[in-house]
């Protein structure tokens, strides 16, 4: 089945959300509309609609003009099983001692690695992206340097890969994963089961630390947060409240050009920089409380 996308950009979250709402009333009606901040410091937002029929160019032009957006770019999308394609295209990832693979590569796991099976799904975190890779390398370096953790949280866990990595490094540690998206939570639960970590890595739906299980387990020796610049900065006070004295944070999901702004927010909250790694355009920060 042929489907279509119509994408545009414009400044301002409120205006972008208003445009998205107006798109929902189009005919033909889109089967989905999304609004995303472009995390490059430009202040622009992307608005996209997805259609089972070709959208009306005249209506899209009126909408873009009315909301001060760039003209929509309409594309015909091929009928592809994207999950199957990703499974075919994604090679195993080596990140420090970790070796991330899909079920199609289960017979290729080498000796002497820390294996984690992560299936290609709609949740973020297969290890191929510079942010997940940076977080895995960071926690590997911390443990190799002598850090021992008893209590770990993974905020915005996606596939749950970082929480599971911590569970592998510290078999006696208490680990919990959370994500704002229930679909991601379900994916993390499934991946924990695949890796025989169901009892070690519970996964809950929560925005930030807003869940009783997360509050009950605090303070944490180590907290992962591989999300976005804005939420990371907003979470800085909560991170300080939930981290143990001397506890570590591993933060990513931010562009290299955003790292200083995020770091400033965490220094203000009482953290110091321990390590930083830039992979391509993405940055990973390791911080210590106190």
Secondary structure, 3 states (H helix, E strand, C coil): CCEEEEEEEEECHHHHHHHHHHHCCCCCCCCEEEEEECCCCCCEEEEEEEECCCCCHHHHHHHHHHCCCCCCEEEEECCCCHHHHHHHHCCCEEECCEEEECHHHHHHCCCCCEEEECCCCCCCCCCCCHHHHHHHHHHHHHHHCCCCCCEEEEECCCCCHHHHHHHHHCCCCEEEEEECCHHHHHHHHHHHHHCCCCCCEEEEECCCCCCHHHHHHCCEEEEEEECCHHHHHHHHHHHHHHEEEEEEEEEEEEEHHHHHHHHHHHHHCCEEEEEEEEECCEEEEEEEEC
